[in-house]
């Protein structure tokens, strides 16, 4: 009887785990259960999250204007979890280089950790990203486990209304995840272009132009991202094949200036 109960319990738990989606839970355990990890920005500055609700600068990079933060200074504080991958609290603006005004006066915003990227969205409408270099939640001693994320492209892309601007890049073999993303690092950007990603040849895009508003908006592409107004455009591609890829930014109804980043993880 005990054996029968054990079998029934095992079968029941197996069904329960299958319904929940085991793979998704595992991924969340790896990267989202804790406010944890080491991340770097484009200028080489690194920040370390403490595993609970704050983060500090732990490595200095290229000096940025009047930025005077030193090692151990605050990057974010009092972060409260809002979802599986997002926290809200006090965080630096200006691509991470604003002056820290104190816990009662500094800016508020959200931090989202997903696909080895830490993305900050401030209440003022600014957003910028840092890339994960170490996962400190390694379950053992030492400094953690190197994730292996590599920045392939990190550049400004400027284009005209009704025009397609294309950037090409090479993807090596063995890549597990590729993230192609456009953002507005500072208020001076206008991320108003739709994002198209294609392997082997450039995306083909045709859109309506005044005064006839023809042709119909059409495209030939493998992946695309269209978000309202000036939101981030993101294409996350699993197990991309090696070779030449193309990212196309199309100004559907406006000129644009975006920051294009491509990161790969093996």
N, C-alpha and C positions, 0 to 999 in steps of 0.2 A: 504493500500500500504506500509506504514512504517513497519507494522507487517511482511508482506511478505519479505521485504528487510532484516529485522532482522533475519528471519528464514534462508534465503539464506546465509547471512553472517556467521551465526553460523555453518551451514552445511559445508560451504567452509573452515572455520577455523578448524573444526573437521577433515576434510580430510587432510588438510595441516599438522596438528600436527601429525596425524597418519603416514603420509609419512616420516616426519622427524625422528620418533622414539622417543616417549615421555620418555620411560624408560631410554634410553641412555642419553638424555638431562638432566634428573633429576640427574642421577649419576654424570654427569660432573659438574652440579651446586653444588653438595655436596662436591666434592673433588678436582675439577680441575680448577674452574674459578679463584681462587685466589692462590697466592703463600703463603699458609697459613697453620698453624698447629704447634703442638708440637710433636717432634719425639725423640726417645732415641736409643742409640746404645748398643752393648753387654756389655759395661763396665759401664752402668748406666748414662752416660753423656746425657743431654737433650739439644736440640737446639730448638729455636722458630723462625719460619719464620714470617716476618713482614707484610705479605699480599700484598706486592708489588714486591720487588726484592732482598731482603737480609735476612740473618738469623744470630742469635747470640747464644752463649752458655748461658743457663738459669739455669742449674743445673749441679753440678760437680759430677763425678762418681769416679771409681777406677783410681788412678794415673797411667799414661802410660809413662814409661821411662822418657825422658827429656821434655815431654809435659808440657808447662807452661801456657796454656790459662786459663783465669779466667772468672768469670761470666760477661757477657756483651761483651766478645771478639767476633770477627768476625768468623763465620763459612763459610759464602758465601756472595757474593756481586755482584751487577751489573748484576743480572740474567735477561736474555731476553727470552721471550717466543718463543719456536720453534714450538710447537704443542699443542694439548689439554692437554697433561700431562707432557710435557718436557720443561725445561728451560736451557739455556746455559749462563755461566758466570764464575766468579772466585770462586773457592771452594777448601777447604783443601783436600789434598791427605793423604796417609798413614792411611787409615781407619778413617779419620777425625782428626788425631793427628799430622799432619805435622805442621811445624812452619809457621805462617802467615807472609808472606814476604812483605806485603804492597800491595796496590791495583794495583800497576804497575808491580809487580814482582811475585805475587803468581800464582799458577797453574790455568789452565782453564779446564773446563769440563762441563758435563751436569748433571742436577738433574731431575729425573723422579719420579712423585708421582702417584702411582696406587695401588689399593687394600691395602690401609693403609700402604704401604711401600714407603719409600723415598730411591731411589737408585742413588748413585753417580757413574758416569763414567768419569774418568779423561782423558785428552788428552794423558797421558802417558800409558794408557791401564789398569789402576787399576780400580776396582769397589768394592763397598761395600754398605750395606743397613742399614737404621734405620727404626724403626717401629713407627707408629703413636700412641700416647697415648692420645692426646686431639685434637679435632677439634675446633680451635679458632673462626671459622666463624659460630658462633651459633646464631647470630641474636639477642642477648640480653646481659644483664650484666653478671658479674661473669667471671670465667676463662674458660668457654667453656663446651663442652659435652664430657664425656668419651666415647671412641669408643668401648672399650672392646676387643681389639686385644691381643692375648696371644701367646707367643713363646712356642711351644711344643718341638722343637728340634733346637739347634744351636751348631753344632759341626763340627770338621774336619773329613773328610772321605778320607782315602788313600787306593788305590787299584792297582792291577797289570794289565798289558795288557792281554786281552782276559778273564778277570775274572769279576764276578759280586759280588759287595759288597752290602749287604742289611742291612738296619736299620729299626726297627719296632717302632711304636708309637701308642698311644691310642687317639682316637678322641671321645669326649663326645657328648651327644645328644644336639640338638639345634644349631649346628654350621651353619652359613649362608655361609661363605666363608673360604676355606682352600687354602693356597698358599704353594706349595712345590718348593723349589728353590735351585740351586747350583750356587756358584759364586767363584771368586778369590778375596778375601779381600785384598791381597797384591801381590806383584810381585813374591813371592816365590811359589805361588800356580800354579797348572796346571789343570784347569777345563776342562779336555779332555774327561770326561765320559759322555755317554748318560744317561738320567734320565728316570726311569720307576717307576710308582706308581700304587699300586694295593691294593684292599681291601680284607681282609680275609686270604690271603696267599701271599707268596713272589712271585714277578715276575719271570718268567722263560725266560732266554735269552741264545741263542746259536749264536755264530758268527764264521766267517771264520778265520782259523788259518793257518799259513805257514806250510809246503810248498805247500799244496794242495789248500789252501784258501777255505776249506770246513769246516763245512756245510754252507749253505746259512744263512745269517743274519736273524734270526727269533726271535719272542718273544711272550709271553703270558702275557698281562698286561691290566690294565684299562686305563691308561694314560701314555703318553710318551712325552719327549721333546728332540729334536735333533737340535742343532745349529752348524754352522760352527766353526771350530777351538776351541777357548777358550771362547766363548760367554756364557752368563748366560743361564741356562736351567730352565724353569719355567712351572709348571703345576698349573693352577688355577681351583679349583673344587668348584662348587656351591652346597650348601645343601648336603655335604657329610654325609653318614650314620655313626652312632656311631659304635665303635668297634676298632679292631686292623687293622692298615694300615701298608703298607710296602713301603719304598723307596729304589729302587735298582739303583746303579751306575755301569755302565758297561764300562770297558776300551776297546773300539772297536779296536783301533790300537796303544794304548799308555798306559803307567802307568799314574796315575792321583792323584792329591791331590786337593780336593774341600772343600768349606764350605757349609754344608747342613743346610738349615733353613726350618722349618715348622711353619707357623703361622696360627692361626684360629681366626675368628671373629664371635661373636654371635649377 
